Amino acid sequence: MKIEQIYTGCLAQGAYYISSNGEAAIVDPLRETAPYLARLQKDGVQLKYIFETHFHADFVSGHVDLAKATGATIVYGPGAEAAFDIISAADGAEFKVGDITIKVLHTPGHTLESTTYLLRDETGKDHCIFSGDTLFLGDVGRPDLAQKAAHMTQEELAGLLYDSLVNKIIPLADDVIVYPAHGAGSACGKNMMNETVDTLGNQKKINYALNQPDKASFVKAVTDGLLPPPAYFGYNVAMNKKGNPPFEAILQQGTTDLTADQFEAAADITGALIIDTRSNTEFYKGFIPQSINIGLDGDFAPWVGTLLANVDMPLLLLTDKGRETEAVTRLSRVGFDRITGYLEGGFEAWLAAGKQADVVNRISAAQMAETFVPGKDKVIDVRKESEYAAAHVEEAYNKPLAFINDWIKDLDRNEHFFMHCAGGYRSMIAASILQARGYRNFTEIAGGFSAISETSIPKTDFICQSKLMKF
């Protein structure tokens, strides 16, 4: 028996490859199928089943493409309905993969069809669970995403989740291994651990949700402090239910190389948004006017989904040389399929063609400290609320990047402000959005709060973020 966790850091997502005696199964595959097909060929095994723990909201699955390529059967839990062939398995149903058995444990709460898959080894012993978004390490799945489809409140769904955990998960042996669908950084939970594998016994000891005294306490704990889900989640659920265009077709179109003139014409004709995926340290020096900077070396795809939301929006890409395939692949994982192409030769080709460029007014934290007047100069901190609460510039305004589409309209175009995040990645995203919408009276700070904390600029005392968590 072989179990491999295939973890994708950008999405904080875990897919799983399982093989035994010539047969294989994959749990919660990502959009691109080539890595899975390569593993199957290398091991000389036949993919028998594709197990989906639920209809995912934060990424687009490769289940349909993978099934077409291998002949494997797609399996969901009870009540699942899709526009393609699936098995909607009954609670307790068992599937053989080589010498092992995978049992369906229906665990609704995150969604109604949410299912945990229990793997029993060659001897029939309970070995591990693929818990999807039912049980994370340090947390459980948020119960607010399926309210509309389920015609239930988040409190009612949280109650279902409590019953699922108490009746299906907690009774399992302590040595059972937990393989969750997500880890720290995912928007599918609020308090996930950095680790991606643990024993159920340890989770019974340390997971706050598994240590609530009763259902009412559990419901309150898991619903308290939930932030609004990213706007692209609903689009991804719909895509996972109806099936999607083949990934290879998306990749072929998205990696079409365009000259500067073709690139400019495509933007004018299609109204495509230009995504500049270079680092913030390069972007601010010069970029195509109206383009948005979301660097590949960060949580690229989730930020695109969170800020743009509408996956039907046409896009054009500017990347560092050789990274266009990576950019298209990561965008397709969150459903952005309308990618017209990329600028061949990058920003240098744009300049060489004599095209107009723009810059961001960025200074160092030390330069900020030289002129900053406490109590007079305005500061906007685009970090998350918990980061801001831990420590911030005195009297700074907390305006999280995730909600820029809401707070941008309240800005006074005539009032100057300094803007920062933790290190520069998020504040440059914000700066590019602001300038694309006509806001220019601001100064962005290189190095963010990490650099500001080393200056004399007045700051609040530091409080450990873990102490700020609300349960």
C-alpha positions as CSV (number, residue, x, y, z in Angstrom):
1,M,0.0,0.0,0.0
2,K,1.2,3.5,-0.9
3,I,-0.3,6.8,0.2
4,E,1.2,10.0,-1.0
5,Q,0.0,13.5,0.0
6,I,0.3,15.9,-3.0
7,Y,0.3,19.3,-1.2
8,T,-0.1,22.6,-3.1
9,G,1.1,25.5,-1.0
10,C,-0.6,28.3,-3.0
11,L,-4.0,26.8,-2.3
12,A,-3.0,25.1,1.0
13,Q,-4.6,22.0,-0.5
14,G,-3.9,18.3,-0.1
15,A,-4.7,15.8,-2.8
16,Y,-4.0,12.1,-2.2
17,Y,-2.6,9.3,-4.3
18,I,-3.3,5.8,-3.1
19,S,-2.1,2.5,-4.7
20,S,-2.3,-1.1,-3.8
21,N,-1.6,-4.3,-5.8
22,G,-1.9,-2.8,-9.3
23,E,-4.8,-0.4,-8.6
24,A,-5.0,3.2,-7.5
25,A,-7.4,5.9,-6.2
26,I,-7.0,9.7,-6.0
27,V,-8.7,11.9,-3.5
28,D,-9.6,15.5,-4.3
29,P,-7.4,16.0,-7.4
30,L,-6.5,19.5,-8.7
31,R,-7.3,20.7,-12.2
32,E,-4.2,19.6,-14.0
33,T,-4.1,15.8,-14.5
34,A,-0.5,15.4,-15.9
35,P,1.2,14.9,-12.5
36,Y,-1.3,12.2,-11.6
37,L,-1.1,10.4,-14.9
38,A,2.7,10.4,-14.6
39,R,2.5,8.8,-11.2
40,L,0.2,6.1,-12.5
41,Q,2.4,5.3,-15.4
42,K,5.5,5.2,-13.2
43,D,3.9,2.8,-10.8
44,G,2.3,0.7,-13.5
45,V,-1.1,0.9,-11.9
46,Q,-4.6,1.4,-13.1
47,L,-6.7,4.3,-11.6
48,K,-9.9,2.7,-10.4
49,Y,-11.6,5.5,-8.4
50,I,-11.5,9.3,-8.0
51,F,-12.9,10.1,-4.6
52,E,-14.3,13.6,-4.0
53,T,-14.9,14.6,-0.4
54,H,-17.4,17.3,-1.5
55,F,-18.0,19.9,-4.2
56,H,-15.1,22.2,-3.6
57,A,-15.5,25.9,-3.4
58,D,-11.8,27.1,-3.3
59,F,-10.5,25.2,-6.3
60,V,-11.6,23.5,-9.5
61,S,-11.2,19.8,-9.5
62,G,-9.6,17.7,-12.3
63,H,-12.0,14.8,-11.7
64,V,-13.7,14.9,-15.2
65,D,-10.5,15.1,-17.2
66,L,-8.9,12.4,-15.0
67,A,-11.9,10.1,-15.4
68,K,-11.8,10.5,-19.2
69,A,-8.1,9.9,-19.4
70,T,-8.2,6.7,-17.3
71,G,-11.7,5.3,-17.3
72,A,-11.8,5.7,-13.5
73,T,-15.1,6.2,-11.7
74,I,-15.9,9.4,-9.8
75,V,-17.3,8.9,-6.4
76,Y,-19.1,11.4,-4.2
77,G,-21.0,11.0,-0.9
78,P,-24.7,10.7,-0.4
79,G,-27.0,13.2,-2.1
80,A,-24.4,14.5,-4.6
81,E,-25.7,15.4,-8.0
82,A,-23.6,16.4,-11.0
83,A,-23.9,17.0,-14.7
84,F,-21.5,14.1,-15.4
85,D,-21.4,10.4,-14.5
86,I,-20.7,9.8,-10.8
87,I,-21.5,7.3,-8.1
88,S,-23.3,9.0,-5.3
89,A,-22.3,6.5,-2.7
90,A,-24.4,5.4,0.3
91,D,-23.2,5.9,3.8
92,G,-21.2,2.9,4.8
93,A,-20.5,1.8,1.2
94,E,-17.1,0.1,0.6
95,F,-14.8,0.3,-2.4
96,K,-11.9,-2.1,-3.0
97,V,-8.6,-0.8,-4.4
98,G,-6.2,-3.6,-4.7
99,D,-5.9,-5.2,-1.3
100,I,-7.3,-2.2,0.7
101,T,-10.8,-1.0,1.4
102,I,-12.1,2.5,1.4
103,K,-15.3,3.1,3.4
104,V,-17.7,6.0,2.9
105,L,-18.5,7.9,6.1
106,H,-21.1,10.5,5.4
107,T,-20.2,13.6,7.4
108,P,-22.4,16.5,6.5
109,G,-22.0,20.0,7.9
110,H,-19.5,21.8,5.8
111,T,-21.7,20.8,2.9
112,L,-24.6,18.3,2.8
113,E,-22.7,15.8,0.6
114,S,-19.4,16.1,2.6
115,T,-17.9,12.7,3.1
116,T,-14.9,11.3,4.9
117,Y,-13.2,8.3,3.4
118,L,-11.9,5.7,5.9
119,L,-9.1,3.5,4.5
120,R,-8.6,0.0,5.9
121,D,-5.3,-1.7,5.2
122,E,-4.7,-5.2,3.9
123,T,-5.4,-6.7,7.3
124,G,-8.7,-4.8,7.6
125,K,-7.4,-2.4,10.2
126,D,-8.5,1.2,10.2
127,H,-5.4,3.1,8.9
128,C,-6.4,6.6,8.0
129,I,-9.2,9.0,7.0
130,F,-9.3,11.5,4.2
131,S,-11.4,14.0,6.0
132,G,-11.9,16.7,3.3
133,D,-13.3,19.8,4.8
134,T,-15.0,18.0,7.7
135,L,-11.9,17.8,10.0
136,F,-8.8,19.9,9.6
137,L,-5.8,19.9,11.9
138,G,-6.6,22.3,14.6
139,D,-10.0,23.2,13.2
140,V,-13.1,22.0,11.3
141,G,-14.7,23.0,8.1
142,R,-16.7,26.3,8.1
143,P,-20.4,25.7,8.1
144,D,-21.5,28.8,6.3
145,L,-20.7,28.1,2.6
146,A,-23.6,25.8,1.8
147,Q,-26.4,27.7,3.5
148,K,-28.2,28.8,0.3
149,A,-28.0,25.4,-1.4
150,A,-29.0,23.5,1.8
151,H,-31.8,26.0,2.8
152,M,-30.3,26.0,6.2
153,T,-28.6,28.5,8.5
154,Q,-24.9,28.2,9.4
155,E,-26.0,27.3,12.9
156,E,-28.0,24.4,11.6
157,L,-25.2,23.2,9.4
158,A,-22.8,23.5,12.3
159,G,-25.1,21.3,14.3
160,L,-24.9,18.7,11.5
161,L,-21.1,19.0,11.6
162,Y,-21.1,18.3,15.3
163,D,-23.2,15.2,14.9
164,S,-20.9,14.0,12.1
165,L,-17.8,14.4,14.2
166,V,-19.3,12.9,17.3
167,N,-20.9,9.9,15.6
168,K,-18.5,9.1,12.8
169,I,-15.0,10.5,13.5
170,I,-14.4,10.7,17.2
171,P,-15.2,7.0,17.8
172,L,-12.4,5.9,15.5
173,A,-9.1,4.8,17.1
174,D,-6.5,7.3,18.2
175,D,-3.8,5.9,15.9
176,V,-5.9,6.6,12.8
177,I,-4.0,9.1,10.6
178,V,-5.9,12.3,9.5
179,Y,-5.3,13.5,6.0
180,P,-7.2,16.8,5.6
181,A,-8.0,18.6,2.4
182,H,-6.5,21.9,3.6
183,G,-3.9,23.4,5.9
184,A,-3.0,26.8,7.3
185,G,-3.7,29.6,4.8
186,S,-6.9,28.2,3.4
187,A,-10.1,30.3,3.6
188,C,-12.1,27.1,4.3
189,G,-11.2,27.3,8.0
190,K,-10.1,29.9,10.6
191,N,-7.5,28.2,12.8
192,M,-5.7,25.5,10.9
193,M,-2.3,24.2,11.9
194,N,0.8,24.4,9.7
195,E,1.2,20.6,9.8
196,T,-0.6,18.7,7.1
197,V,-0.7,15.2,8.7
198,D,-1.6,14.1,12.3
199,T,-3.1,11.3,14.3
200,L,-6.7,11.5,15.3
201,G,-5.7,11.0,18.9
202,N,-3.7,14.1,18.9
203,Q,-6.5,16.1,17.3
204,K,-8.9,14.8,20.0
205,K,-6.5,16.4,22.5
206,I,-5.7,19.8,20.9
207,N,-8.4,20.6,18.4
208,Y,-10.6,23.3,20.0
209,A,-13.7,22.1,18.0
210,L,-13.4,18.5,19.3
211,N,-13.1,19.7,22.9
212,Q,-16.4,21.6,23.2
213,P,-18.6,20.4,26.1
214,D,-21.8,20.2,24.1
215,K,-23.5,20.9,20.7
216,A,-24.5,24.5,21.6
217,S,-20.9,25.3,22.6
218,F,-19.6,23.7,19.4
219,V,-22.0,25.7,17.2
220,K,-21.0,28.9,18.9
221,A,-17.3,28.2,18.7
222,V,-17.2,27.2,15.0
223,T,-19.4,30.1,13.8
224,D,-17.8,32.8,15.8
225,G,-15.5,35.1,14.0
226,L,-16.1,33.7,10.5
227,L,-15.1,36.2,7.8
228,P,-17.1,36.4,4.6
229,P,-15.9,33.7,2.1
230,P,-14.0,34.8,-1.0
231,A,-16.4,35.8,-3.8
232,Y,-15.1,33.3,-6.3
233,F,-16.1,30.3,-4.1
234,G,-19.6,30.1,-5.6
235,Y,-18.3,30.0,-9.2
236,N,-15.9,27.1,-8.3
237,V,-18.7,25.1,-6.8
238,A,-20.8,25.5,-9.9
239,M,-17.8,24.5,-12.1
240,N,-17.2,21.4,-10.1
241,K,-20.8,20.3,-10.5
242,K,-21.2,20.9,-14.2
243,G,-17.7,19.9,-15.4
244,N,-15.1,22.1,-17.1
245,P,-13.3,22.7,-20.4
246,P,-10.2,20.5,-20.7
247,F,-7.2,21.9,-18.8
248,E,-4.9,21.4,-21.9
249,A,-7.1,23.6,-24.0
250,I,-7.0,26.4,-21.3
251,L,-3.2,26.0,-21.1
252,Q,-2.8,26.2,-24.9
253,Q,-4.8,29.4,-25.2
254,G,-3.4,31.0,-22.1
255,T,0.2,30.5,-23.3
256,T,-0.3,32.2,-26.6
257,D,2.6,34.6,-27.0
258,L,1.6,38.2,-28.1
259,T,3.7,41.0,-29.3
260,A,3.4,44.4,-27.5
261,D,1.1,45.6,-30.3
262,Q,-1.0,42.4,-30.2
263,F,-1.2,42.5,-26.5
264,E,-2.4,46.2,-26.5
265,A,-5.0,45.4,-29.2
266,A,-6.2,42.4,-27.3
267,A,-6.7,44.5,-24.2
268,D,-8.6,47.1,-26.1
269,I,-10.8,44.7,-28.0
270,T,-11.7,42.2,-25.3
271,G,-11.6,44.5,-22.3
272,A,-9.3,42.0,-20.6
273,L,-7.7,42.8,-17.3
274,I,-3.9,42.7,-17.3
275,I,-2.4,40.7,-14.5
276,D,1.3,41.5,-13.9
277,T,2.7,38.5,-12.0
278,R,6.2,39.9,-11.3
279,S,7.5,40.6,-7.8
280,N,6.4,43.8,-6.1
281,T,10.0,44.9,-6.0
282,E,10.1,45.0,-9.8
283,F,6.5,46.1,-10.5
284,Y,6.6,49.4,-8.7
285,K,9.6,50.6,-10.9
286,G,7.5,50.4,-14.1
287,F,4.4,48.6,-15.4
288,I,1.6,48.7,-18.0
289,P,-1.0,51.3,-16.9
290,Q,-4.2,49.8,-15.5
291,S,-2.5,46.5,-14.8
292,I,-2.9,44.7,-11.5
293,N,0.1,43.3,-9.7
294,I,-0.4,39.9,-8.0
295,G,2.9,38.2,-7.7
296,L,3.4,34.5,-8.6
297,D,5.7,34.1,-5.6
298,G,2.9,34.3,-3.1
299,D,-0.8,33.2,-2.7
300,F,-1.3,34.1,-6.3
301,A,-4.4,32.2,-7.3
302,P,-6.4,32.8,-4.1
303,W,-5.8,36.5,-4.3
304,V,-6.8,36.6,-7.9
305,G,-10.0,34.8,-7.0
306,T,-10.7,36.9,-3.9
307,L,-10.1,40.3,-5.6
308,L,-11.5,39.6,-9.1
309,A,-14.3,37.1,-8.1
310,N,-15.8,36.7,-11.5
311,V,-14.1,33.8,-13.2
312,D,-15.6,34.8,-16.6
313,M,-13.4,37.9,-16.7
314,P,-11.0,37.9,-19.7
315,L,-7.4,38.2,-18.6
316,L,-4.0,39.0,-20.2
317,L,-0.7,38.0,-18.5
318,L,2.6,39.6,-18.0
319,T,5.1,37.3,-16.4
320,D,8.8,36.8,-15.9
321,K,10.4,34.8,-18.7
322,G,9.4,31.2,-18.7
323,R,6.7,31.5,-16.0
324,E,3.6,31.9,-18.2
325,T,2.7,28.1,-18.0
326,E,2.8,28.3,-14.2
327,A,0.6,31.4,-14.1
328,V,-2.0,29.9,-16.4
329,T,-2.0,26.6,-14.5
330,R,-2.5,28.3,-11.2
331,L,-5.3,30.6,-12.5
332,S,-7.1,27.6,-14.0
333,R,-7.1,25.9,-10.5
334,V,-9.5,28.6,-9.3
335,G,-11.6,28.7,-12.5
336,F,-10.1,31.6,-14.5
337,D,-10.1,30.0,-17.9
338,R,-10.5,33.1,-20.2
339,I,-6.9,33.8,-20.6
340,T,-6.1,35.4,-24.0
341,G,-2.4,35.1,-23.8
342,Y,0.8,36.7,-22.4
343,L,3.2,39.4,-23.4
344,E,6.2,37.9,-25.2
345,G,9.4,39.4,-23.9
346,G,7.7,40.8,-20.8
347,F,7.8,44.4,-19.6
348,E,11.0,45.0,-21.5
349,A,9.2,44.3,-24.8
350,W,6.5,46.8,-23.8
351,L,9.1,49.5,-23.2
352,A,11.0,48.6,-26.4
353,A,7.9,49.1,-28.4
354,G,7.6,52.6,-27.1
355,K,4.5,52.0,-25.0
356,Q,3.5,54.1,-22.0
357,A,4.4,53.0,-18.5
358,D,3.4,53.9,-15.0
359,V,5.1,53.6,-11.6
360,V,4.1,53.4,-7.9
361,N,5.3,55.9,-5.3
362,R,7.2,53.5,-3.0
363,I,9.6,54.6,-0.3
364,S,11.5,52.8,2.5
365,A,10.3,52.6,6.1
366,A,13.4,54.7,7.0
367,Q,12.3,57.4,4.5
368,M,8.8,57.3,6.0
369,A,10.2,57.8,9.5
370,E,12.1,60.9,8.4
371,T,8.9,62.8,7.5
372,F,6.1,61.0,9.4
373,V,4.1,63.2,11.8
374,P,2.3,61.1,14.4
375,G,-1.3,62.1,14.8
376,K,-1.3,64.0,11.6
377,D,-0.2,61.7,8.8
378,K,-2.8,59.0,7.8
379,V,-1.7,55.3,7.6
380,I,-3.7,52.5,6.0
381,D,-2.7,49.0,7.1
382,V,-4.0,46.4,4.6
383,R,-3.1,43.3,6.7
384,K,-5.7,41.0,8.2
385,E,-7.5,42.0,11.3
386,S,-5.6,39.6,13.5
387,E,-2.3,40.9,12.2
388,Y,-3.3,44.5,12.9
389,A,-4.6,43.6,16.4
390,A,-1.3,42.0,17.2
391,A,0.7,45.2,16.6
392,H,0.3,48.3,14.3
393,V,1.3,51.9,13.8
394,E,-0.6,54.0,16.3
395,E,-3.8,55.4,14.9
396,A,-3.4,53.5,11.7
397,Y,-6.6,52.5,9.9
398,N,-7.1,48.7,9.3
399,K,-8.4,48.1,5.7
400,P,-7.7,44.5,4.8
401,L,-6.8,43.9,1.2
402,A,-9.5,41.2,0.9
403,F,-12.2,43.9,1.2
404,I,-10.6,46.6,-0.9
405,N,-13.5,46.5,-3.3
406,D,-15.7,47.7,-0.4
407,W,-13.5,50.3,1.3
408,I,-11.9,51.9,-1.8
409,K,-15.0,54.0,-2.5
410,D,-14.7,55.6,1.0
411,L,-11.2,57.0,0.3
412,D,-10.8,60.8,0.0
413,R,-8.9,61.3,-3.3
414,N,-7.4,64.5,-2.0
415,E,-6.1,63.2,1.3
416,H,-2.6,61.7,1.3
417,F,-1.9,58.4,3.2
418,F,0.9,56.0,3.7
419,M,0.0,52.3,3.0
420,H,1.6,49.1,4.0
421,C,1.1,45.4,4.7
422,A,3.5,42.9,6.4
423,G,6.2,42.9,3.8
424,G,5.1,44.5,0.6
425,Y,3.3,41.8,-1.4
426,R,-0.3,42.8,-0.4
427,S,0.2,46.5,-0.3
428,M,1.6,46.5,-3.9
429,I,-1.6,44.6,-5.0
430,A,-3.6,47.3,-3.2
431,A,-1.5,50.1,-4.8
432,S,-2.0,48.7,-8.3
433,I,-5.8,48.5,-7.8
434,L,-5.9,52.0,-6.4
435,Q,-4.0,53.4,-9.3
436,A,-6.1,51.5,-11.9
437,R,-9.1,53.2,-10.4
438,G,-7.7,56.7,-10.3
439,Y,-6.3,57.0,-6.8
440,R,-2.8,58.3,-6.7
441,N,-2.4,60.4,-3.6
442,F,-0.6,57.8,-1.5
443,T,2.8,56.4,-0.7
444,E,3.4,52.7,-0.4
445,I,6.0,51.4,2.1
446,A,8.6,48.8,1.0
447,G,9.1,46.0,3.5
448,G,5.8,46.8,5.2
449,F,5.3,46.6,8.9
450,S,8.3,44.3,9.3
451,A,10.4,47.3,8.2
452,I,8.3,49.9,10.0
453,S,8.8,48.1,13.3
454,E,12.5,48.8,13.1
455,T,11.9,52.5,13.0
456,S,11.0,55.2,15.6
457,I,7.4,55.5,14.2
458,P,5.0,55.0,17.2
459,K,3.5,51.5,17.3
460,T,1.3,49.5,19.7
461,D,2.6,46.8,21.9
462,F,2.8,43.3,20.3
463,I,0.3,40.7,21.2
464,C,0.7,37.1,20.0
465,Q,-1.8,36.4,17.2
466,S,-2.8,33.0,18.7
467,K,-4.1,34.9,21.7
468,L,-6.5,36.8,19.5
469,M,-8.3,33.8,18.1
470,K,-12.0,33.7,18.9
471,F,-13.5,30.3,19.6
